[in-house]
Amino acid sequence: MALLLPGIMHAKKILCRSVSGLAKSVPKGYFAVYTGKDQKKRFVVPISYLNEPSFQELLSKAEEEFGFDHPMGGLTIPCREDVFINIISRLNAF
């Protein structure tokens, strides 16, 4: 166990360095999402949306199209901006 700890700490430092610029612009409890067909627009949404079936469907589409390689550096959802806003509006109504 003691031998694994340095490796874990090194991985944690790399992860913190890679997201340090993004963490400043996204409040705690939220995450950035990019959506839109031609020009991607950035939305910051609460992590509670991850439990919602309609948002999970969007995540499945993102996984099918991009896998885990998101070119924008954040989560990219392959849908039109107006469709995404409609889904988010319905989630905000609850």
BELBELWO-V690558 format. One line per field, one symbol per residue. phi: phi as a letter, one per 30 degrees, with the letter a starting at -180 (. if undefined). burial: 1 if it has 24 or more other ideal C-beta (glycine too) atoms within 12 Angstrom, else 0. Layout:
# BELBELWO-V690558
phi = ???
burial = ???
This chain:
# BELBELWO-V690558
phi = .dddedddddddddddddcdddddcbddjbbdbcbkddcdccbcbdddddddeddddddddddddcicccddjbdccdaddddddddddddddd
burial = 0000000000000000000000000000001111100001011010001000011001100100000000000111111000010011000000
